Amino acid sequence: MTAKESKTWHEVTVKFLDFEGGFYGLVASNGEKYLPMNLAKEYKLPGTVLKVQGHIIKDMITTQQWGQVFKITDIKLIKLGKAKSENTF
């Protein structure tokens, strides 16, 4: 990882993926998928839009097998998502 990579801001949308026990992933505006290791609870709402900085962790295997493992080092909220309603039809 270069210093430039760690300072790049990525605009991402938080997604809840309902497999492997359920987990939150980040989908970047360019389609890249990131599996965040340290996403704060207040941002774990589907549809939340964030700008994040961080780095990819290459030597880690996860049970999710989805996206690149990503450690967030800085975060900015753009738009908060909404909790999924239990009573949707």
Phi, psi and omega per residue, in radians:
M1 nan 2.357 3.083
T2 -1.713 2.879 3.115
A3 -1.058 -0.592 3.132
K4 -1.105 -0.735 -3.139
E5 -1.069 -0.701 -3.083
S6 -1.278 -0.310 -3.123
K7 -1.761 0.042 3.123
T8 -1.372 2.280 3.064
W9 -1.535 2.381 3.088
H10 -2.059 2.238 3.022
E11 -1.512 2.168 -3.047
V12 -2.319 2.733 3.032
T13 -2.033 2.335 3.133
V14 -1.363 2.286 3.100
K15 -2.179 2.475 2.981
F16 -1.733 2.197 -3.132
L17 -1.924 2.123 -3.000
D18 -1.666 1.002 2.984
F19 -2.553 2.880 -3.044
E20 0.944 0.676 3.128
G21 1.554 -0.104 -3.134
G22 1.490 2.352 3.135
F23 -2.816 2.901 3.115
Y24 -1.789 2.354 3.079
G25 -2.175 2.866 3.091
L26 -2.036 2.254 3.091
V27 -1.979 2.068 -3.113
A28 -1.325 2.803 -3.141
S29 -1.081 -0.377 3.098
N30 -1.599 0.079 3.103
G31 1.669 -0.190 3.099
E32 -1.071 2.535 -3.141
K33 -1.984 2.276 -3.141
Y34 -2.158 2.392 3.070
L35 -1.815 1.742 -3.034
P36 -1.312 2.346 3.124
M37 -1.522 -0.297 -3.014
N38 -2.490 0.772 3.092
L39 -1.314 2.156 -3.118
A40 -1.118 2.554 -3.071
K41 -0.966 -0.669 -3.083
E42 -1.145 -0.279 3.111
Y43 -1.737 -0.002 -3.108
K44 -1.464 1.088 3.068
L45 -2.272 2.137 -3.140
P46 -0.936 2.374 3.132
G47 1.614 -0.116 3.085
T48 -1.099 2.337 3.113
V49 -1.919 2.248 -3.078
L50 -2.300 2.805 2.851
K51 -1.957 2.229 -3.099
V52 -2.245 2.612 2.936
Q53 -2.094 2.674 3.112
G54 2.941 -2.807 3.115
H55 -2.526 2.675 3.122
I56 -1.396 2.348 3.078
I57 -1.711 1.928 -3.019
K58 -1.482 -0.464 -3.026
D59 -1.748 0.675 -3.133
M60 -2.295 2.356 3.090
I61 -1.928 2.410 3.132
T62 -2.143 2.832 3.076
T63 -1.309 -0.396 -3.103
Q64 -1.204 -0.631 -3.095
Q65 0.852 0.837 -3.131
W66 -2.412 2.198 3.073
G67 1.201 -3.109 3.115
Q68 -1.669 2.324 3.129
V69 -1.125 2.257 -2.953
F70 -2.361 2.284 3.052
K71 -1.836 2.090 -3.141
I72 -1.377 2.273 3.074
T73 -1.904 -0.387 3.090
D74 -2.660 2.589 -3.046
I75 -2.569 2.471 3.065
K76 -2.308 2.283 3.113
L77 -1.418 2.257 3.029
I78 -1.777 -0.876 -3.135
K79 -2.647 2.263 3.121
L80 -1.430 2.386 3.108
G81 -1.397 -2.967 -3.128
K82 -2.161 2.531 3.069
A83 -1.152 2.515 3.116
K84 -1.249 2.247 3.133
S85 -1.380 2.416 3.097
E86 -1.260 -0.350 -3.019
N87 -1.885 0.651 3.089
T88 -1.467 2.541 -3.114
F89 -1.989 nan nan
